[in-house]
C-alpha cells in the first residue's frame, strides 16, 4: 500500500481538520464549529468544535463523576 499526501497537508497537518472537545475521555464534536486562522497569513488552519451551555454542563457533570467527594476549593470571605 502506498500512502501519499499533498505538500499542503504535510506542511500543515491540521488543515481541514475539526478539533473535538474531550468529554468523559472521548472526542466530542458538534455540527457547529468556529474557524481558527493563522494570525500571520490569515489562512484557515482548522475548525474547533463549538459547544452549547448544555455541552458545558455535561463537561462539569463528567468532572464531578470522575472526582467524587472532591469539594470546591473556592474560599468565601467570612
mmCIF file of the N, C-alpha and C atoms, coordinates in Angstrom:
data_MODEL
# 
_entry.id   MODEL 
# 
loop_
_atom_site.group_PDB 
_atom_site.id 
_atom_site.type_symbol 
_atom_site.label_atom_id 
_atom_site.label_alt_id 
_atom_site.label_comp_id 
_atom_site.label_asym_id 
_atom_site.label_entity_id 
_atom_site.label_seq_id 
_atom_site.pdbx_PDB_ins_code 
_atom_site.Cartn_x 
_atom_site.Cartn_y 
_atom_site.Cartn_z 
_atom_site.occupancy 
_atom_site.B_iso_or_equiv 
_atom_site.pdbx_formal_charge 
_atom_site.auth_seq_id 
_atom_site.auth_comp_id 
_atom_site.auth_asym_id 
_atom_site.auth_atom_id 
_atom_site.pdbx_PDB_model_num 
ATOM 1   N N  . UNK A 1 1  ? 0.848   -1.174 0.000  1.00 0.00 ? 1  UNK A N  1 
ATOM 2   C CA . UNK A 1 1  ? 0.000   0.000  0.000  1.00 0.00 ? 1  UNK A CA 1 
ATOM 3   C C  . UNK A 1 1  ? 0.892   1.235  0.000  1.00 0.00 ? 1  UNK A C  1 
ATOM 4   N N  . UNK A 1 2  ? 0.567   2.186  -0.854 1.00 0.00 ? 2  UNK A N  1 
ATOM 5   C CA . UNK A 1 2  ? 1.314   3.433  -0.940 1.00 0.00 ? 2  UNK A CA 1 
ATOM 6   C C  . UNK A 1 2  ? 0.447   4.550  -0.397 1.00 0.00 ? 2  UNK A C  1 
ATOM 7   N N  . UNK A 1 3  ? 1.002   5.333  0.509  1.00 0.00 ? 3  UNK A N  1 
ATOM 8   C CA . UNK A 1 3  ? 0.279   6.465  1.080  1.00 0.00 ? 3  UNK A CA 1 
ATOM 9   C C  . UNK A 1 3  ? 0.913   7.734  0.549  1.00 0.00 ? 3  UNK A C  1 
ATOM 10  N N  . UNK A 1 4  ? 0.086   8.606  -0.004 1.00 0.00 ? 4  UNK A N  1 
ATOM 11  C CA . UNK A 1 4  ? 0.593   9.877  -0.500 1.00 0.00 ? 4  UNK A CA 1 
ATOM 12  C C  . UNK A 1 4  ? -0.164  11.008 0.163  1.00 0.00 ? 4  UNK A C  1 
ATOM 13  N N  . UNK A 1 5  ? 0.459   12.153 0.222  1.00 0.00 ? 5  UNK A N  1 
ATOM 14  C CA . UNK A 1 5  ? -0.184  13.344 0.791  1.00 0.00 ? 5  UNK A CA 1 
ATOM 15  C C  . UNK A 1 5  ? 0.331   14.555 0.040  1.00 0.00 ? 5  UNK A C  1 
ATOM 16  N N  . UNK A 1 6  ? -0.505  15.542 -0.043 1.00 0.00 ? 6  UNK A N  1 
ATOM 17  C CA . UNK A 1 6  ? -0.065  16.763 -0.713 1.00 0.00 ? 6  UNK A CA 1 
ATOM 18  C C  . UNK A 1 6  ? 0.920   17.509 0.177  1.00 0.00 ? 6  UNK A C  1 
ATOM 19  N N  . UNK A 1 7  ? 1.707   18.372 -0.435 1.00 0.00 ? 7  UNK A N  1 
ATOM 20  C CA . UNK A 1 7  ? 2.661   19.187 0.320  1.00 0.00 ? 7  UNK A CA 1 
ATOM 21  C C  . UNK A 1 7  ? 1.938   20.030 1.363  1.00 0.00 ? 7  UNK A C  1 
ATOM 22  N N  . UNK A 1 8  ? 0.751   20.549 1.005  1.00 0.00 ? 8  UNK A N  1 
ATOM 23  C CA . UNK A 1 8  ? -0.004  21.379 1.943  1.00 0.00 ? 8  UNK A CA 1 
ATOM 24  C C  . UNK A 1 8  ? -0.349  20.594 3.206  1.00 0.00 ? 8  UNK A C  1 
ATOM 25  N N  . UNK A 1 9  ? -0.779  19.351 3.057  1.00 0.00 ? 9  UNK A N  1 
ATOM 26  C CA . UNK A 1 9  ? -1.129  18.539 4.223  1.00 0.00 ? 9  UNK A CA 1 
ATOM 27  C C  . UNK A 1 9  ? 0.111   18.232 5.048  1.00 0.00 ? 9  UNK A C  1 
ATOM 28  N N  . UNK A 1 10 ? 1.223   17.958 4.389  1.00 0.00 ? 10 UNK A N  1 
ATOM 29  C CA . UNK A 1 10 ? 2.445   17.659 5.130  1.00 0.00 ? 10 UNK A CA 1 
ATOM 30  C C  . UNK A 1 10 ? 2.957   18.873 5.894  1.00 0.00 ? 10 UNK A C  1 
ATOM 31  N N  . UNK A 1 11 ? 2.813   20.057 5.311  1.00 0.00 ? 11 UNK A N  1 
ATOM 32  C CA . UNK A 1 11 ? 3.307   21.251 5.988  1.00 0.00 ? 11 UNK A CA 1 
ATOM 33  C C  . UNK A 1 11 ? 2.319   21.782 7.009  1.00 0.00 ? 11 UNK A C  1 
ATOM 34  N N  . UNK A 1 12 ? 1.085   21.349 6.931  1.00 0.00 ? 12 UNK A N  1 
ATOM 35  C CA . UNK A 1 12 ? 0.046   21.810 7.854  1.00 0.00 ? 12 UNK A CA 1 
ATOM 36  C C  . UNK A 1 12 ? -0.870  20.632 8.177  1.00 0.00 ? 12 UNK A C  1 
ATOM 37  N N  . UNK A 1 13 ? -0.449  19.732 9.074  1.00 0.00 ? 13 UNK A N  1 
ATOM 38  C CA . UNK A 1 13 ? -1.214  18.514 9.320  1.00 0.00 ? 13 UNK A CA 1 
ATOM 39  C C  . UNK A 1 13 ? -2.614  18.753 9.864  1.00 0.00 ? 13 UNK A C  1 
ATOM 40  N N  . UNK A 1 14 ? -2.903  19.956 10.388 1.00 0.00 ? 14 UNK A N  1 
ATOM 41  C CA . UNK A 1 14 ? -4.240  20.214 10.912 1.00 0.00 ? 14 UNK A CA 1 
ATOM 42  C C  . UNK A 1 14 ? -5.174  20.805 9.865  1.00 0.00 ? 14 UNK A C  1 
ATOM 43  N N  . UNK A 1 15 ? -4.703  20.990 8.647  1.00 0.00 ? 15 UNK A N  1 
ATOM 44  C CA . UNK A 1 15 ? -5.572  21.592 7.645  1.00 0.00 ? 15 UNK A CA 1 
ATOM 45  C C  . UNK A 1 15 ? -6.794  20.716 7.430  1.00 0.00 ? 15 UNK A C  1 
ATOM 46  N N  . UNK A 1 16 ? -7.932  21.360 7.301  1.00 0.00 ? 16 UNK A N  1 
ATOM 47  C CA . UNK A 1 16 ? -9.213  20.701 7.050  1.00 0.00 ? 16 UNK A CA 1 
ATOM 48  C C  . UNK A 1 16 ? -9.636  19.779 8.190  1.00 0.00 ? 16 UNK A C  1 
ATOM 49  N N  . UNK A 1 17 ? -9.083  19.952 9.357  1.00 0.00 ? 17 UNK A N  1 
ATOM 50  C CA . UNK A 1 17 ? -9.437  19.110 10.496 1.00 0.00 ? 17 UNK A CA 1 
ATOM 51  C C  . UNK A 1 17 ? -10.396 19.846 11.410 1.00 0.00 ? 17 UNK A C  1 
ATOM 52  N N  . UNK A 1 18 ? -11.224 19.064 12.095 1.00 0.00 ? 18 UNK A N  1 
ATOM 53  C CA . UNK A 1 18 ? -12.065 19.633 13.147 1.00 0.00 ? 18 UNK A CA 1 
ATOM 54  C C  . UNK A 1 18 ? -11.524 19.130 14.472 1.00 0.00 ? 18 UNK A C  1 
ATOM 55  N N  . UNK A 1 19 ? -11.148 20.046 15.324 1.00 0.00 ? 19 UNK A N  1 
ATOM 56  C CA . UNK A 1 19 ? -10.607 19.690 16.629 1.00 0.00 ? 19 UNK A CA 1 
ATOM 57  C C  . UNK A 1 19 ? -11.779 19.460 17.578 1.00 0.00 ? 19 UNK A C  1 
ATOM 58  N N  . UNK A 1 20 ? -11.884 18.259 18.147 1.00 0.00 ? 20 UNK A N  1 
ATOM 59  C CA . UNK A 1 20 ? -13.014 17.973 19.031 1.00 0.00 ? 20 UNK A CA 1 
ATOM 60  C C  . UNK A 1 20 ? -12.756 18.450 20.452 1.00 0.00 ? 20 UNK A C  1 
ATOM 61  N N  . UNK A 1 21 ? -13.822 18.528 21.211 1.00 0.00 ? 21 UNK A N  1 
ATOM 62  C CA . UNK A 1 21 ? -13.704 18.657 22.661 1.00 0.00 ? 21 UNK A CA 1 
ATOM 63  C C  . UNK A 1 21 ? -13.515 17.236 23.183 1.00 0.00 ? 21 UNK A C  1 
ATOM 64  N N  . UNK A 1 22 ? -13.010 17.104 24.372 1.00 0.00 ? 22 UNK A N  1 
ATOM 65  C CA . UNK A 1 22 ? -12.906 15.795 25.004 1.00 0.00 ? 22 UNK A CA 1 
ATOM 66  C C  . UNK A 1 22 ? -13.840 15.814 26.200 1.00 0.00 ? 22 UNK A C  1 
ATOM 67  N N  . UNK A 1 23 ? -14.863 14.971 26.165 1.00 0.00 ? 23 UNK A N  1 
ATOM 68  C CA . UNK A 1 23 ? -15.816 14.864 27.263 1.00 0.00 ? 23 UNK A CA 1 
ATOM 69  C C  . UNK A 1 23 ? -15.861 13.410 27.698 1.00 0.00 ? 23 UNK A C  1 
ATOM 70  N N  . UNK A 1 24 ? -15.651 13.194 28.977 1.00 0.00 ? 24 UNK A N  1 
ATOM 71  C CA . UNK A 1 24 ? -15.659 11.847 29.534 1.00 0.00 ? 24 UNK A CA 1 
ATOM 72  C C  . UNK A 1 24 ? -14.604 10.966 28.864 1.00 0.00 ? 24 UNK A C  1 
ATOM 73  N N  . UNK A 1 25 ? -13.491 11.584 28.500 1.00 0.00 ? 25 UNK A N  1 
ATOM 74  C CA . UNK A 1 25 ? -12.390 10.851 27.896 1.00 0.00 ? 25 UNK A CA 1 
ATOM 75  C C  . UNK A 1 25 ? -12.583 10.487 26.436 1.00 0.00 ? 25 UNK A C  1 
ATOM 76  N N  . UNK A 1 26 ? -13.635 11.007 25.805 1.00 0.00 ? 26 UNK A N  1 
ATOM 77  C CA . UNK A 1 26 ? -13.922 10.662 24.415 1.00 0.00 ? 26 UNK A CA 1 
ATOM 78  C C  . UNK A 1 26 ? -14.046 11.930 23.575 1.00 0.00 ? 26 UNK A C  1 
ATOM 79  N N  . UNK A 1 27 ? -13.635 11.847 22.299 1.00 0.00 ? 27 UNK A N  1 
ATOM 80  C CA . UNK A 1 27 ? -13.809 13.007 21.414 1.00 0.00 ? 27 UNK A CA 1 
ATOM 81  C C  . UNK A 1 27 ? -15.290 13.346 21.261 1.00 0.00 ? 27 UNK A C  1 
ATOM 82  N N  . UNK A 1 28 ? -15.596 14.623 21.258 1.00 0.00 ? 28 UNK A N  1 
ATOM 83  C CA . UNK A 1 28 ? -16.975 15.099 21.150 1.00 0.00 ? 28 UNK A CA 1 
ATOM 84  C C  . UNK A 1 28 ? -17.006 16.220 20.129 1.00 0.00 ? 28 UNK A C  1 
ATOM 85  N N  . UNK A 1 29 ? -17.772 16.015 19.060 1.00 0.00 ? 29 UNK A N  1 
ATOM 86  C CA . UNK A 1 29 ? -17.904 17.043 18.032 1.00 0.00 ? 29 UNK A CA 1 
ATOM 87  C C  . UNK A 1 29 ? -19.370 17.416 17.883 1.00 0.00 ? 29 UNK A C  1 
ATOM 88  N N  . UNK A 1 30 ? -19.602 18.620 17.432 1.00 0.00 ? 30 UNK A N  1 
ATOM 89  C CA . UNK A 1 30 ? -20.956 19.089 17.165 1.00 0.00 ? 30 UNK A CA 1 
ATOM 90  C C  . UNK A 1 30 ? -21.015 19.557 15.715 1.00 0.00 ? 30 UNK A C  1 
ATOM 91  N N  . UNK A 1 31 ? -22.206 19.881 15.276 1.00 0.00 ? 31 UNK A N  1 
ATOM 92  C CA . UNK A 1 31 ? -22.352 20.362 13.900 1.00 0.00 ? 31 UNK A CA 1 
ATOM 93  C C  . UNK A 1 31 ? -21.911 21.813 13.768 1.00 0.00 ? 31 UNK A C  1 
ATOM 94  N N  . UNK A 1 32 ? -21.761 22.500 14.892 1.00 0.00 ? 32 UNK A N  1 
ATOM 95  C CA . UNK A 1 32 ? -21.328 23.902 14.852 1.00 0.00 ? 32 UNK A CA 1 
ATOM 96  C C  . UNK A 1 32 ? -19.849 23.992 15.214 1.00 0.00 ? 32 UNK A C  1 
ATOM 97  N N  . UNK A 1 33 ? -19.144 24.802 14.456 1.00 0.00 ? 33 UNK A N  1 
ATOM 98  C CA . UNK A 1 33 ? -17.715 24.988 14.687 1.00 0.00 ? 33 UNK A CA 1 
ATOM 99  C C  . UNK A 1 33 ? -17.364 26.463 14.532 1.00 0.00 ? 33 UNK A C  1 
ATOM 100 N N  . UNK A 1 34 ? -16.186 26.808 14.976 1.00 0.00 ? 34 UNK A N  1 
ATOM 101 C CA . UNK A 1 34 ? -15.648 28.118 14.642 1.00 0.00 ? 34 UNK A CA 1 
ATOM 102 C C  . UNK A 1 34 ? -14.249 27.921 14.073 1.00 0.00 ? 34 UNK A C  1 
ATOM 103 N N  . UNK A 1 35 ? -13.890 28.800 13.190 1.00 0.00 ? 35 UNK A N  1 
ATOM 104 C CA . UNK A 1 35 ? -12.668 28.679 12.420 1.00 0.00 ? 35 UNK A CA 1 
ATOM 105 C C  . UNK A 1 35 ? -11.487 29.306 13.151 1.00 0.00 ? 35 UNK A C  1 
ATOM 106 N N  . UNK A 1 36 ? -10.355 28.653 13.085 1.00 0.00 ? 36 UNK A N  1 
ATOM 107 C CA . UNK A 1 36 ? -9.105  29.208 13.620 1.00 0.00 ? 36 UNK A CA 1 
ATOM 108 C C  . UNK A 1 36 ? -8.177  29.432 12.435 1.00 0.00 ? 36 UNK A C  1 
ATOM 109 N N  . UNK A 1 37 ? -7.705  30.649 12.316 1.00 0.00 ? 37 UNK A N  1 
ATOM 110 C CA . UNK A 1 37 ? -6.836  31.023 11.209 1.00 0.00 ? 37 UNK A CA 1 
ATOM 111 C C  . UNK A 1 37 ? -5.446  31.380 11.710 1.00 0.00 ? 37 UNK A C  1 
ATOM 112 N N  . UNK A 1 38 ? -4.467  31.213 10.837 1.00 0.00 ? 38 UNK A N  1 
ATOM 113 C CA . UNK A 1 38 ? -3.104  31.627 11.129 1.00 0.00 ? 38 UNK A CA 1 
ATOM 114 C C  . UNK A 1 38 ? -3.102  33.151 11.252 1.00 0.00 ? 38 UNK A C  1 
ATOM 115 N N  . UNK A 1 39 ? -2.693  33.701 12.393 1.00 0.00 ? 39 UNK A N  1 
ATOM 116 C CA . UNK A 1 39 ? -2.743  35.151 12.565 1.00 0.00 ? 39 UNK A CA 1 
ATOM 117 C C  . UNK A 1 39 ? -1.800  35.908 11.623 1.00 0.00 ? 39 UNK A C  1 
ATOM 118 N N  . UNK A 1 40 ? -0.773  35.235 11.151 1.00 0.00 ? 40 UNK A N  1 
ATOM 119 C CA . UNK A 1 40 ? 0.182   35.890 10.255 1.00 0.00 ? 40 UNK A CA 1 
ATOM 120 C C  . UNK A 1 40 ? -0.323  35.930 8.814  1.00 0.00 ? 40 UNK A C  1 
ATOM 121 N N  . UNK A 1 41 ? -0.837  34.794 8.335  1.00 0.00 ? 41 UNK A N  1 
ATOM 122 C CA . UNK A 1 41 ? -1.247  34.707 6.929  1.00 0.00 ? 41 UNK A CA 1 
ATOM 123 C C  . UNK A 1 41 ? -2.749  34.839 6.735  1.00 0.00 ? 41 UNK A C  1 
ATOM 124 N N  . UNK A 1 42 ? -3.513  34.609 7.806  1.00 0.00 ? 42 UNK A N  1 
ATOM 125 C CA . UNK A 1 42 ? -4.967  34.608 7.684  1.00 0.00 ? 42 UNK A CA 1 
ATOM 126 C C  . UNK A 1 42 ? -5.512  33.320 7.102  1.00 0.00 ? 42 UNK A C  1 
ATOM 127 N N  . UNK A 1 43 ? -4.632  32.382 6.777  1.00 0.00 ? 43 UNK A N  1 
ATOM 128 C CA . UNK A 1 43 ? -5.038  31.111 6.176  1.00 0.00 ? 43 UNK A CA 1 
ATOM 129 C C  . UNK A 1 43 ? -5.760  30.243 7.211  1.00 0.00 ? 43 UNK A C  1 
ATOM 130 N N  . UNK A 1 44 ? -6.828  29.589 6.762  1.00 0.00 ? 44 UNK A N  1 
ATOM 131 C CA . UNK A 1 44 ? -7.585  28.689 7.631  1.00 0.00 ? 44 UNK A CA 1 
ATOM 132 C C  . UNK A 1 44 ? -6.692  27.536 8.066  1.00 0.00 ? 44 UNK A C  1 
ATOM 133 N N  . UNK A 1 45 ? -6.662  27.255 9.356  1.00 0.00 ? 45 UNK A N  1 
ATOM 134 C CA . UNK A 1 45 ? -5.871  26.151 9.884  1.00 0.00 ? 45 UNK A CA 1 
ATOM 135 C C  . UNK A 1 45 ? -6.741  24.957 10.233 1.00 0.00 ? 45 UNK A C  1 
ATOM 136 N N  . UNK A 1 46 ? -7.784  25.203 11.032 1.00 0.00 ? 46 UNK A N  1 
ATOM 137 C CA . UNK A 1 46 ? -8.663  24.126 11.458 1.00 0.00 ? 46 UNK A CA 1 
ATOM 138 C C  . UNK A 1 46 ? -9.927  24.713 12.042 1.00 0.00 ? 46 UNK A C  1 
ATOM 139 N N  . UNK A 1 47 ? -10.924 23.850 12.251 1.00 0.00 ? 47 UNK A N  1 
ATOM 140 C CA . UNK A 1 47 ? -12.167 24.241 12.903 1.00 0.00 ? 47 UNK A CA 1 
ATOM 141 C C  . UNK A 1 47 ? -12.182 23.653 14.305 1.00 0.00 ? 47 UNK A C  1 
ATOM 142 N N  . UNK A 1 48 ? -12.729 24.396 15.232 1.00 0.00 ? 48 UNK A N  1 
ATOM 143 C CA . UNK A 1 48 ? -12.845 23.951 16.616 1.00 0.00 ? 48 UNK A CA 1 
ATOM 144 C C  . UNK A 1 48 ? -14.322 23.723 16.916 1.00 0.00 ? 48 UNK A C  1 
ATOM 145 N N  . UNK A 1 49 ? -14.616 22.635 17.595 1.00 0.00 ? 49 UNK A N  1 
ATOM 146 C CA . UNK A 1 49 ? -15.988 22.328 17.965 1.00 0.00 ? 49 UNK A CA 1 
ATOM 147 C C  . UNK A 1 49 ? -16.542 23.418 18.866 1.00 0.00 ? 49 UNK A C  1 
ATOM 148 N N  . UNK A 1 50 ? -17.706 23.931 18.506 1.00 0.00 ? 50 UNK A N  1 
ATOM 149 C CA . UNK A 1 50 ? -18.403 24.922 19.332 1.00 0.00 ? 50 UNK A CA 1 
ATOM 150 C C  . UNK A 1 50 ? -19.383 24.169 20.230 1.00 0.00 ? 50 UNK A C  1 
ATOM 151 N N  . UNK A 1 51 ? -19.443 24.548 21.480 1.00 0.00 ? 51 UNK A N  1 
ATOM 152 C CA . UNK A 1 51 ? -20.324 23.855 22.415 1.00 0.00 ? 51 UNK A CA 1 
ATOM 153 C C  . UNK A 1 51 ? -21.390 24.796 22.958 1.00 0.00 ? 51 UNK A C  1 
ATOM 154 N N  . UNK A 1 52 ? -22.472 24.191 23.408 1.00 0.00 ? 52 UNK A N  1 
ATOM 155 C CA . UNK A 1 52 ? -23.580 24.934 23.996 1.00 0.00 ? 52 UNK A CA 1 
ATOM 156 C C  . UNK A 1 52 ? -23.462 24.915 25.512 1.00 0.00 ? 52 UNK A C  1 
ATOM 157 N N  . UNK A 1 53 ? -24.359 25.614 26.160 1.00 0.00 ? 53 UNK A N  1 
ATOM 158 C CA . UNK A 1 53 ? -24.401 25.595 27.623 1.00 0.00 ? 53 UNK A CA 1 
ATOM 159 C C  . UNK A 1 53 ? -24.658 24.175 28.122 1.00 0.00 ? 53 UNK A C  1 
ATOM 160 N N  . UNK A 1 54 ? -25.522 23.430 27.441 1.00 0.00 ? 54 UNK A N  1 
ATOM 161 C CA . UNK A 1 54 ? -25.791 22.042 27.834 1.00 0.00 ? 54 UNK A CA 1 
ATOM 162 C C  . UNK A 1 54 ? -24.539 21.177 27.698 1.00 0.00 ? 54 UNK A C  1 
ATOM 163 N N  . UNK A 1 55 ? -23.755 21.412 26.644 1.00 0.00 ? 55 UNK A N  1 
ATOM 164 C CA . UNK A 1 55 ? -22.498 20.678 26.483 1.00 0.00 ? 55 UNK A CA 1 
ATOM 165 C C  . UNK A 1 55 ? -21.552 20.986 27.640 1.00 0.00 ? 55 UNK A C  1 
ATOM 166 N N  . UNK A 1 56 ? -21.479 22.247 28.030 1.00 0.00 ? 56 UNK A N  1 
ATOM 167 C CA . UNK A 1 56 ? -20.616 22.647 29.146 1.00 0.00 ? 56 UNK A CA 1 
ATOM 168 C C  . UNK A 1 56 ? -21.065 21.982 30.440 1.00 0.00 ? 56 UNK A C  1 
ATOM 169 N N  . UNK A 1 57 ? -22.375 21.883 30.633 1.00 0.00 ? 57 UNK A N  1 
ATOM 170 C CA . UNK A 1 57 ? -22.881 21.189 31.825 1.00 0.00 ? 57 UNK A CA 1 
ATOM 171 C C  . UNK A 1 57 ? -22.481 19.710 31.810 1.00 0.00 ? 57 UNK A C  1 
ATOM 172 N N  . UNK A 1 58 ? -22.475 19.096 30.623 1.00 0.00 ? 58 UNK A N  1 
ATOM 173 C CA . UNK A 1 58 ? -22.051 17.699 30.506 1.00 0.00 ? 58 UNK A CA 1 
ATOM 174 C C  . UNK A 1 58 ? -20.590 17.545 30.919 1.00 0.00 ? 58 UNK A C  1 
ATOM 175 N N  . UNK A 1 59 ? -19.761 18.519 30.576 1.00 0.00 ? 59 UNK A N  1 
ATOM 176 C CA . UNK A 1 59 ? -18.351 18.502 30.986 1.00 0.00 ? 59 UNK A CA 1 
ATOM 177 C C  . UNK A 1 59 ? -18.242 18.588 32.502 1.00 0.00 ? 59 UNK A C  1 
ATOM 178 N N  . UNK A 1 60 ? -19.014 19.477 33.102 1.00 0.00 ? 60 UNK A N  1 
ATOM 179 C CA . UNK A 1 60 ? -18.996 19.636 34.562 1.00 0.00 ? 60 UNK A CA 1 
ATOM 180 C C  . UNK A 1 60 ? -19.460 18.354 35.238 1.00 0.00 ? 60 UNK A C  1 
ATOM 181 N N  . UNK A 1 61 ? -20.543 17.761 34.737 1.00 0.00 ? 61 UNK A N  1 
ATOM 182 C CA . UNK A 1 61 ? -21.048 16.509 35.306 1.00 0.00 ? 61 UNK A CA 1 
ATOM 183 C C  . UNK A 1 61 ? -20.017 15.392 35.172 1.00 0.00 ? 61 UNK A C  1 
ATOM 184 N N  . UNK A 1 62 ? -19.328 15.343 34.044 1.00 0.00 ? 62 UNK A N  1 
ATOM 185 C CA . UNK A 1 62 ? -18.294 14.339 33.832 1.00 0.00 ? 62 UNK A CA 1 
ATOM 186 C C  . UNK A 1 62 ? -17.152 14.512 34.829 1.00 0.00 ? 62 UNK A C  1 
ATOM 187 N N  . UNK A 1 63 ? -16.756 15.761 35.061 1.00 0.00 ? 63 UNK A N  1 
ATOM 188 C CA . UNK A 1 63 ? -15.681 16.035 36.022 1.00 0.00 ? 63 UNK A CA 1 
ATOM 189 C C  . UNK A 1 63 ? -16.103 15.657 37.436 1.00 0.00 ? 63 UNK A C  1 
ATOM 190 N N  . UNK A 1 64 ? -17.348 15.959 37.786 1.00 0.00 ? 64 UNK A N  1 
ATOM 191 C CA . UNK A 1 64 ? -17.844 15.594 39.118 1.00 0.00 ? 64 UNK A CA 1 
ATOM 192 C C  . UNK A 1 64 ? -17.839 14.083 39.299 1.00 0.00 ? 64 UNK A C  1 
ATOM 193 N N  . UNK A 1 65 ? -18.229 13.356 38.249 1.00 0.00 ? 65 UNK A N  1 
ATOM 194 C CA . UNK A 1 65 ? -18.254 11.894 38.324 1.00 0.00 ? 65 UNK A CA 1 
ATOM 195 C C  . UNK A 1 65 ? -16.841 11.320 38.406 1.00 0.00 ? 65 UNK A C  1 
ATOM 196 N N  . UNK A 1 66 ? -15.890 11.981 37.777 1.00 0.00 ? 66 UNK A N  1 
ATOM 197 C CA . UNK A 1 66 ? -14.508 11.499 37.778 1.00 0.00 ? 66 UNK A CA 1 
ATOM 198 C C  . UNK A 1 66 ? -13.832 11.691 39.129 1.00 0.00 ? 66 UNK A C  1 
ATOM 199 N N  . UNK A 1 67 ? -14.274 12.694 39.883 1.00 0.00 ? 67 UNK A N  1 
ATOM 200 C CA . UNK A 1 67 ? -13.662 13.001 41.170 1.00 0.00 ? 67 UNK A CA 1 
ATOM 201 C C  . UNK A 1 67 ? -14.723 13.108 42.258 1.00 0.00 ? 67 UNK A C  1 
ATOM 202 N N  . UNK A 1 68 ? -15.398 12.000 42.572 1.00 0.00 ? 68 UNK A N  1 
ATOM 203 C CA . UNK A 1 68 ? -16.433 12.071 43.606 1.00 0.00 ? 68 UNK A CA 1 
ATOM 204 C C  . UNK A 1 68 ? -15.831 12.428 44.962 1.00 0.00 ? 68 UNK A C  1 
ATOM 205 N N  . UNK A 1 69 ? -16.571 13.188 45.727 1.00 0.00 ? 69 UNK A N  1 
ATOM 206 C CA . UNK A 1 69 ? -16.125 13.560 47.059 1.00 0.00 ? 69 UNK A CA 1 
ATOM 207 C C  . UNK A 1 69 ? -15.243 14.791 47.104 1.00 0.00 ? 69 UNK A C  1 
ATOM 208 N N  . UNK A 1 70 ? -14.805 15.275 45.964 1.00 0.00 ? 70 UNK A N  1 
ATOM 209 C CA . UNK A 1 70 ? -13.988 16.490 45.950 1.00 0.00 ? 70 UNK A CA 1 
ATOM 210 C C  . UNK A 1 70 ? -14.881 17.688 46.217 1.00 0.00 ? 70 UNK A C  1 
ATOM 211 N N  . UNK A 1 71 ? -14.419 18.563 47.050 1.00 0.00 ? 71 UNK A N  1 
ATOM 212 C CA . UNK A 1 71 ? -15.147 19.784 47.351 1.00 0.00 ? 71 UNK A CA 1 
ATOM 213 C C  . UNK A 1 71 ? -14.542 20.933 46.565 1.00 0.00 ? 71 UNK A C  1 
ATOM 214 N N  . UNK A 1 72 ? -15.311 21.952 46.382 1.00 0.00 ? 72 UNK A N  1 
ATOM 215 C CA . UNK A 1 72 ? -14.826 23.152 45.709 1.00 0.00 ? 72 UNK A CA 1 
ATOM 216 C C  . UNK A 1 72 ? -13.682 23.747 46.515 1.00 0.00 ? 72 UNK A C  1 
ATOM 217 N N  . UNK A 1 73 ? -12.695 24.275 45.830 1.00 0.00 ? 73 UNK A N  1 
ATOM 218 C CA . UNK A 1 73 ? -11.590 24.942 46.522 1.00 0.00 ? 73 UNK A CA 1 
ATOM 219 C C  . UNK A 1 73 ? -11.853 26.431 46.655 1.00 0.00 ? 73 UNK A C  1 
ATOM 220 N N  . UNK A 1 74 ? -13.026 26.855 46.209 1.00 0.00 ? 74 UNK A N  1 
ATOM 221 C CA . UNK A 1 74 ? -13.393 28.272 46.295 1.00 0.00 ? 74 UNK A CA 1 
ATOM 222 C C  . UNK A 1 74 ? -13.570 28.657 47.760 1.00 0.00 ? 74 UNK A C  1 
ATOM 223 N N  . UNK A 1 75 ? -12.886 29.705 48.167 1.00 0.00 ? 75 UNK A N  1 
ATOM 224 C CA . UNK A 1 75 ? -12.980 30.191 49.539 1.00 0.00 ? 75 UNK A CA 1 
ATOM 225 C C  . UNK A 1 75 ? -13.882 31.411 49.583 1.00 0.00 ? 75 UNK A C  1 
ATOM 226 N N  . UNK A 1 76 ? -14.697 31.500 50.603 1.00 0.00 ? 76 UNK A N  1 
ATOM 227 C CA . UNK A 1 76 ? -15.540 32.680 50.772 1.00 0.00 ? 76 UNK A CA 1 
ATOM 228 C C  . UNK A 1 76 ? -15.038 33.473 51.964 1.00 0.00 ? 76 UNK A C  1 
ATOM 229 N N  . UNK A 1 77 ? -15.200 34.774 51.879 1.00 0.00 ? 77 UNK A N  1 
ATOM 230 C CA . UNK A 1 77 ? -14.791 35.635 52.996 1.00 0.00 ? 77 UNK A CA 1 
ATOM 231 C C  . UNK A 1 77 ? -15.759 35.428 54.144 1.00 0.00 ? 77 UNK A C  1 
ATOM 232 N N  . UNK A 1 78 ? -15.264 35.415 55.325 1.00 0.00 ? 78 UNK A N  1 
ATOM 233 C CA . UNK A 1 78 ? -16.181 35.172 56.419 1.00 0.00 ? 78 UNK A CA 1 
ATOM 234 C C  . UNK A 1 78 ? -15.755 35.677 57.696 1.00 0.00 ? 78 UNK A C  1 
# 
